Amino acid sequence: MSTFKQFLYKIFSGLEAQEQREEDYLAQSVDAADLERRIHELEYGGADHAAFPSHTTSSQVPTWGPLW
C-alpha cells in the first residue's frame, strides 16, 4: 500500500505545481484583456491552435475560429 500512496502523492503534487505555475502566469497579466488572452491560451493550448475572437475587418485574419 505504501507504493500506491507514493504514486498518488506524485500525481497530485504534480497537479498542484502545475496549478501554481498557471496561477502565477495569470497573476502577471497587466489588464483584463491580457488576463483573458492568457486564460484562453491556457484553455486552448496557445494562440496557434485556436483563433482568439477579434474584432477586425481584415480578410487575412479570421474573426472567429473553432473552439476545438
Secondary structure as UniProt FT lines:
FT   HELIX           2..27
FT   HELIX           32..44
FT   TURN            47..49
//
